[in-house]
């Protein structure tokens, strides 16, 4: 009955690449055998290959030797992975009563995905082969296809059905499916990573200074609802004993009254967990403890008059002229470096303390039509920084290089006995667009952080 069914569809198969698939073959490939796997290498599985009755070739049962490989074993969610399916040897044979000429063999097949992502990948090969003598085994073939990663975690790839279509009247198509009771072994593995998430945690003191022991109202935002948030003082890079723990509300914000008793405190931070980390904590907000201890009175015999003036510290702030940046246009098919320039950033340091500052930037992937991405690491910059006349600090531009999602230093000023001033920061940017990037508009988010 199977041969009759294939005879009925044969005329429609002439001149086309046909993928033969059966429910039984899909079930065999969907789960890799625990025994007999050869990770990232050659595998062998029992196969039955059926040719049309007109070919004069009986069903061929025997082992298929195959290998599956991927171009990226560690992609991220949203990436496109290219899969190569090589049939190194097959029990299928050419027609018994005639030779197959060169370049008439077109292979198609399926690669079965399991693990973090289920499904299959259709693969197709070029019509390319040496002449095949009558009744001789069909030659090795190579097929490729692509799929998009949709979930993080470990994935396995196993060979599935394949069809060898010749576009030759004597043997239009030979379909090969896994057979037997043993599952088809896994031939390749990959591990997909989730896309990185931005840390939006931040802290806002109601005042930038106070006397020893003063209580400052602090607002922490960007935390998970219900999280235990610790608000604490910091002296440079070290924490102080000043701390209080509150619970974030439904919107991820919390308010705390923090008594600041350590005279060395230079900043306030907020974080989750036992200690501050870059992933679960906010950046520091400047805070200065002003020593207002009264001086002892002069002896009565001394007539003096003390004149006192107070210089109140300000804040560390930045402004930017024109935040949005539009790059040029690239012709499809070419690899190009598209130039641009960020809006000028003005950093004002009016804190009056010894702390320096750092301005960093990071950029997300560029997302275009259909979810196609240009990696954020394709954007590089050449920073420049100028200190205004009279500034107490001298700013230094960051190194030229890749910005990317991990971030890079745009400019900084060091700690010093008396820091402060106004600084102008610029950067020329270049986006390296890969060749044959699909047409469309690609957008990313460039985040600048001053701390």
Wavefront OBJ file of the C-alpha trace (Angstrom):
o trace
v 0.000 0.000 0.000
v 2.891 2.405 0.674
v 4.356 1.825 -2.823
v 0.975 2.500 -4.425
v 0.628 5.755 -2.544
v 4.062 6.913 -3.712
v 3.166 6.020 -7.341
v 0.081 8.215 -7.117
v 2.136 11.304 -6.135
v 5.166 10.652 -8.389
v 4.103 12.865 -11.360
v 3.687 15.860 -9.013
v 7.199 15.312 -7.614
v 9.031 15.613 -10.929
v 11.236 18.709 -11.079
v 10.675 19.714 -7.410
v 12.514 19.177 -4.130
v 10.268 16.976 -1.947
v 10.649 16.362 1.807
v 9.296 12.966 2.844
v 8.079 12.875 6.479
v 6.150 10.380 8.584
v 4.688 10.659 12.068
v 6.785 7.700 13.184
v 10.027 9.407 12.134
v 9.131 12.578 14.018
v 8.469 10.576 17.167
v 11.840 8.861 16.893
v 13.775 12.133 16.539
v 11.912 14.233 19.098
v 13.762 12.693 22.087
v 17.444 11.764 21.985
v 18.484 8.367 23.354
v 20.297 8.461 26.676
v 22.663 5.808 25.342
v 24.650 6.061 22.126
v 24.744 9.859 21.877
v 27.860 11.396 20.337
v 27.711 15.105 21.251
v 28.660 17.464 18.426
v 29.714 14.555 16.196
v 28.918 11.712 13.878
v 25.893 9.499 14.654
v 24.437 6.387 13.070
v 20.804 5.236 13.014
v 18.738 2.544 11.301
v 17.014 3.762 8.128
v 14.586 2.517 5.494
v 14.835 4.170 2.071
v 11.999 3.775 -0.472
v 12.360 4.599 -4.161
v 9.514 4.720 -6.742
v 8.551 1.360 -8.220
v 9.603 2.625 -11.655
v 13.212 2.885 -10.460
v 13.518 -0.887 -10.136
v 15.160 -0.463 -6.722
v 13.751 -2.472 -3.789
v 13.396 -0.877 -0.322
v 16.840 -0.360 1.202
v 17.316 -0.993 4.932
v 20.562 -0.087 6.606
v 22.403 2.495 8.674
v 22.584 6.182 7.877
v 25.702 7.971 9.090
v 25.086 11.667 9.705
v 26.455 14.762 11.405
v 24.654 17.940 12.517
v 26.483 21.177 13.342
v 25.484 24.762 14.197
v 27.245 28.039 13.478
v 26.696 29.361 17.034
v 26.622 26.915 19.987
v 25.895 29.708 22.497
v 23.272 32.058 20.986
v 20.963 34.466 22.779
v 17.166 34.488 22.611
v 16.171 36.159 19.333
v 19.321 35.112 17.442
v 19.139 33.161 14.165
v 21.119 29.885 14.143
v 22.258 28.157 10.941
v 22.013 24.336 11.042
v 24.001 22.019 8.745
v 22.777 18.413 8.251
v 25.345 16.133 6.539
v 24.334 12.653 5.358
v 27.749 10.985 5.162
v 26.464 7.591 4.007
v 23.012 6.186 3.180
v 21.568 2.782 2.249
v 19.720 4.451 -0.672
v 20.829 3.420 -4.168
v 20.402 4.734 -7.692
v 18.152 3.087 -10.331
v 19.185 -0.433 -11.262
v 18.821 0.012 -15.016
v 20.569 3.288 -15.627
v 23.190 5.710 -14.320
v 22.351 9.063 -12.764
v 24.110 11.991 -14.467
v 26.017 14.636 -12.535
v 24.252 17.481 -10.710
v 20.705 16.078 -10.653
v 20.478 15.219 -6.924
v 18.657 17.701 -4.626
v 18.503 16.737 -0.910
v 15.955 17.972 1.649
v 15.497 16.983 5.271
v 14.468 17.779 8.820
v 16.466 18.437 11.990
v 14.528 17.835 15.211
v 14.845 20.246 18.171
v 14.292 19.161 21.776
v 14.986 20.548 25.232
v 14.336 24.223 25.969
v 12.803 24.647 22.504
v 10.720 22.038 20.643
v 10.217 21.872 16.887
v 11.981 21.077 13.646
v 14.205 22.819 11.120
v 13.743 22.284 7.380
v 17.090 21.939 5.605
v 17.803 21.960 1.855
v 20.960 21.222 -0.136
v 22.263 22.339 -3.526
v 21.757 20.172 -6.620
v 25.301 18.898 -6.888
v 26.645 15.328 -7.299
v 29.081 13.185 -9.279
v 27.631 10.627 -11.768
v 26.160 7.551 -10.027
v 26.585 4.138 -11.753
v 23.503 1.851 -12.069
v 22.462 0.470 -8.670
v 25.348 2.191 -6.841
v 24.861 3.872 -3.409
v 23.757 7.503 -3.583
v 26.563 9.941 -2.642
v 26.906 12.033 0.570
v 24.874 15.266 0.703
v 24.909 18.460 2.770
v 21.784 20.467 3.693
v 21.377 23.757 5.591
v 18.551 25.696 7.228
v 17.948 28.250 9.968
v 15.776 28.729 13.049
v 15.215 31.526 15.572
v 15.980 30.920 19.247
v 12.795 31.539 21.292
v 13.692 30.271 24.790
v 16.808 30.151 26.977
v 18.346 26.835 28.032
v 19.905 23.697 26.577
v 18.752 22.429 23.161
v 19.549 19.176 21.351
v 19.501 18.564 17.594
v 18.892 15.127 16.105
v 18.680 14.035 12.454
v 15.230 13.292 11.038
v 13.820 12.226 7.662
v 15.637 13.109 4.472
v 14.670 12.821 0.808
v 16.959 12.513 -2.226
v 15.185 13.941 -5.276
v 16.918 13.452 -8.641
v 14.621 15.210 -11.146
v 15.255 12.102 -13.290
v 12.318 10.172 -14.828
v 13.818 6.793 -13.829
v 14.048 7.672 -10.116
v 12.405 10.977 -9.182
v 12.706 10.653 -5.396
v 14.063 8.365 -2.683
v 12.632 9.017 0.805
v 14.566 7.807 3.853
v 13.060 7.629 7.357
v 14.498 6.379 10.675
v 13.398 2.817 11.471
v 13.696 0.342 14.289
v 12.953 0.777 17.998
v 16.008 2.806 19.043
v 15.623 6.586 19.118
v 17.773 8.586 16.726
v 20.843 9.807 18.679
v 21.519 13.465 19.302
v 24.214 14.874 17.021
v 24.571 18.478 18.259
v 23.951 20.556 21.383
v 23.663 24.269 22.054
v 22.833 26.455 25.062
v 20.781 29.622 24.534
v 21.152 32.587 26.881
v 18.376 34.959 27.873
v 18.608 38.613 26.859
v 20.184 40.821 29.544
v 17.880 43.003 31.607
v 18.576 46.589 32.602
v 19.097 47.543 36.272
v 16.637 50.386 36.933
v 17.251 50.612 40.694
v 17.902 54.156 41.903
v 17.960 56.200 45.113
v 16.971 59.843 45.795
v 17.836 61.567 49.114
v 15.569 64.502 50.015
v 18.686 66.499 51.007
v 22.290 66.421 49.788
v 23.822 67.326 53.175
v 23.139 67.500 56.911
v 24.765 67.636 60.312
v 26.069 64.575 62.201
v 23.105 62.442 63.296
v 20.625 64.162 60.979
v 17.845 62.011 59.524
v 17.383 62.199 55.755
v 14.271 60.977 53.896
v 15.391 58.650 51.073
v 13.242 57.320 48.200
v 14.364 54.053 46.547
v 12.773 53.126 43.189
v 13.000 50.424 40.517
v 12.940 47.442 42.923
v 10.705 44.339 42.661
v 7.386 44.853 44.489
v 7.562 43.429 48.013
v 11.372 43.234 48.044
v 13.317 43.990 51.236
v 15.372 47.111 50.392
v 18.337 48.228 52.499
v 19.113 51.976 52.427
v 22.650 52.651 53.700
v 25.441 55.178 53.871
v 28.692 54.797 51.967
v 32.159 56.249 52.540
v 33.854 56.102 49.144
v 33.664 52.442 48.050
v 33.071 51.137 51.626
v 29.760 50.920 53.473
v 29.083 52.572 56.831
v 27.048 51.477 59.863
v 24.196 53.806 58.862
v 21.450 51.599 57.395
v 17.741 50.849 57.549
v 15.603 48.202 55.791
v 12.165 48.861 54.284
v 9.784 46.999 51.952
v 9.118 48.073 48.354
v 5.497 48.790 47.514
v 3.388 47.575 44.600
v 5.137 50.013 42.222
v 8.646 48.970 43.339
v 9.308 52.140 45.382
v 10.076 52.528 49.097
v 10.718 55.450 51.461
v 13.084 55.301 54.430
v 14.235 57.723 57.138
v 18.008 57.167 57.388
v 19.898 58.580 60.406
v 23.391 59.548 59.184
v 25.785 59.407 62.152
v 29.058 58.492 60.413
v 30.927 61.723 59.626
v 32.813 59.954 56.804
v 29.630 59.342 54.779
v 29.873 60.665 51.203
v 26.897 58.937 49.528
v 23.656 56.989 50.044
v 22.826 53.699 48.277
v 19.973 51.152 48.211
v 20.132 47.424 47.464
v 18.503 44.005 47.787
v 20.109 41.067 49.609
v 22.866 40.964 52.204
v 25.274 43.327 50.417
v 25.352 45.821 47.550
v 26.021 44.434 44.040
v 25.917 46.147 40.661
v 23.083 43.834 39.575
v 20.783 44.331 42.603
v 21.749 47.767 43.888
v 21.379 51.416 42.943
v 24.157 53.804 42.067
v 25.340 56.142 44.851
v 23.681 59.505 45.500
v 26.028 62.125 46.945
v 25.528 63.146 50.591
v 27.821 65.314 52.751
v 27.985 65.394 56.555
v 28.658 68.979 57.667
v 30.400 69.270 61.058
v 28.457 71.927 62.958
v 30.027 71.299 66.399
v 30.117 74.674 68.235
v 33.530 76.138 69.150
v 34.348 76.689 72.821
v 33.898 80.267 74.081
v 36.957 82.537 74.233
v 38.282 83.583 77.649
v 36.513 86.664 79.054
v 39.690 88.724 78.899
v 39.824 88.345 75.137
v 37.699 90.557 72.995
v 37.208 88.918 69.625
v 34.537 88.803 66.993
v 34.156 85.739 64.804
v 32.682 86.180 61.378
v 31.344 82.941 59.843
v 30.214 82.247 56.292
v 28.922 78.887 55.076
v 29.306 77.514 51.575
v 26.588 74.898 51.109
v 27.474 71.994 48.794
v 25.408 71.389 45.707
v 24.878 68.329 43.519
v 26.457 66.299 40.722
v 24.249 66.766 37.636
v 24.327 66.416 33.883
v 22.337 67.761 30.942
v 22.373 66.715 27.294
v 21.667 68.717 24.156
v 19.579 66.617 21.822
v 19.244 63.085 23.203
v 18.013 61.268 20.092
v 20.628 60.287 17.502
v 19.802 59.374 13.883
v 22.546 57.666 11.871
v 22.881 57.538 8.093
v 21.584 55.086 5.508
v 23.397 51.963 4.307
v 22.865 50.356 0.887
v 21.594 46.792 1.128
v 24.271 44.130 0.590
v 27.220 46.230 1.744
v 29.076 46.245 5.039
v 29.369 49.829 6.202
v 30.480 51.947 9.136
v 27.769 54.583 9.725
v 29.082 57.662 11.603
v 27.270 59.946 14.016
v 27.740 62.014 17.186
v 25.915 61.997 20.521
v 24.340 65.165 21.852
v 26.824 67.188 23.920
v 26.674 66.303 27.647
v 27.445 68.966 30.283
v 28.492 67.603 33.692
v 28.326 69.994 36.654
v 30.041 68.967 39.921
v 29.025 71.408 42.670
v 29.332 69.009 45.609
v 32.453 70.639 47.033
v 33.895 67.355 48.298
v 36.805 65.111 47.357
v 34.794 62.613 45.309
v 35.367 62.294 41.594
v 32.802 61.079 39.066
v 32.390 58.687 36.134
v 30.069 58.934 33.104
v 29.393 55.560 31.473
v 27.238 54.401 28.608
v 25.745 51.174 27.359
v 23.591 50.326 24.342
v 21.015 47.633 23.638
v 20.906 45.538 20.451
v 19.511 47.365 17.385
v 16.102 45.814 16.627
v 14.672 45.977 13.134
v 11.749 44.540 11.159
v 10.719 41.016 12.063
v 12.912 40.978 15.177
v 16.158 41.057 13.176
v 18.994 42.378 15.386
v 22.279 44.180 14.919
v 24.298 43.463 18.088
v 24.880 46.388 20.430
v 28.589 45.493 20.262
v 28.522 46.823 16.659
v 28.399 50.399 18.031
v 31.742 52.001 18.968
v 32.685 55.505 20.023
v 35.616 57.919 20.380
v 34.986 60.067 23.493
v 36.227 63.625 24.148
v 36.075 65.669 27.355
v 36.961 69.308 28.153
v 37.157 71.007 31.580
v 35.747 74.552 31.734
v 38.141 77.317 32.823
v 38.344 77.553 36.628
v 37.309 73.925 37.231
v 39.131 72.316 40.147
v 39.125 68.853 38.506
v 40.458 67.764 35.134
v 38.260 65.345 33.235
v 39.630 62.477 31.168
v 37.921 60.991 28.092
v 37.296 57.242 28.032
v 39.084 54.974 25.601
v 37.896 54.653 22.015
v 36.234 51.296 21.383
v 33.063 49.230 21.576
v 30.130 50.493 23.677
v 27.907 47.374 23.630
v 25.396 46.109 26.241
v 28.162 45.663 28.848
v 28.929 49.386 28.744
v 32.033 51.539 28.454
v 33.500 54.626 30.115
v 32.657 57.896 28.324
v 34.529 60.290 30.660
v 35.638 60.633 34.301
v 37.256 62.913 36.863
v 39.437 61.548 39.698
v 39.026 61.939 43.462
v 41.046 64.868 44.807
v 41.458 67.174 47.797
v 39.138 69.697 46.186
v 37.107 68.423 43.256
v 34.439 70.103 41.170
v 33.808 72.137 38.058
v 31.953 72.095 34.725
v 32.877 69.654 31.961
v 31.798 69.196 28.344
v 31.634 65.623 27.041
v 31.184 64.524 23.411
v 31.646 61.303 21.459
v 31.784 60.416 17.780
v 29.942 57.103 17.244
v 30.170 54.523 14.462
v 27.691 51.680 13.794
v 29.221 48.747 11.873
v 26.361 47.282 9.790
v 26.940 43.677 8.556
v 26.551 42.971 4.831
v 23.132 41.918 3.596
v 21.372 43.195 6.699
v 17.604 43.050 5.855
v 16.257 46.484 4.813
v 14.395 48.533 7.393
v 14.838 50.874 10.335
v 16.908 49.598 13.298
v 16.646 51.222 16.725
v 18.504 50.826 20.010
v 18.621 52.576 23.399
v 21.857 54.309 24.492
v 21.852 54.869 28.278
v 24.295 57.332 29.899
v 24.814 57.029 33.685
v 26.603 59.590 35.869
v 27.869 58.409 39.245
l 1 2 3 4 5 6 7 8 9 10 11 12 13 14 15 16 17 18 19 20 21 22 23 24 25 26 27 28 29 30 31 32 33 34 35 36 37 38 39 40 41 42 43 44 45 46 47 48 49 50 51 52 53 54 55 56 57 58 59 60 61 62 63 64 65 66 67 68 69 70 71 72 73 74 75 76 77 78 79 80 81 82 83 84 85 86 87 88 89 90 91 92 93 94 95 96 97 98 99 100 101 102 103 104 105 106 107 108 109 110 111 112 113 114 115 116 117 118 119 120 121 122 123 124 125 126 127 128 129 130 131 132 133 134 135 136 137 138 139 140 141 142 143 144 145 146 147 148 149 150 151 152 153 154 155 156 157 158 159 160 161 162 163 164 165 166 167 168 169 170 171 172 173 174 175 176 177 178 179 180 181 182 183 184 185 186 187 188 189 190 191 192 193 194 195 196 197 198 199 200 201 202 203 204 205 206 207 208 209 210 211 212 213 214 215 216 217 218 219 220 221 222 223 224 225 226 227 228 229 230 231 232 233 234 235 236 237 238 239 240 241 242 243 244 245 246 247 248 249 250 251 252 253 254 255 256 257 258 259 260 261 262 263 264 265 266 267 268 269 270 271 272 273 274 275 276 277 278 279 280 281 282 283 284 285 286 287 288 289 290 291 292 293 294 295 296 297 298 299 300 301 302 303 304 305 306 307 308 309 310 311 312 313 314 315 316 317 318 319 320 321 322 323 324 325 326 327 328 329 330 331 332 333 334 335 336 337 338 339 340 341 342 343 344 345 346 347 348 349 350 351 352 353 354 355 356 357 358 359 360 361 362 363 364 365 366 367 368 369 370 371 372 373 374 375 376 377 378 379 380 381 382 383 384 385 386 387 388 389 390 391 392 393 394 395 396 397 398 399 400 401 402 403 404 405 406 407 408 409 410 411 412 413 414 415 416 417 418 419 420 421 422 423 424 425 426 427 428 429 430 431 432 433 434 435 436 437 438 439 440 441 442 443 444 445 446 447 448 449 450 451
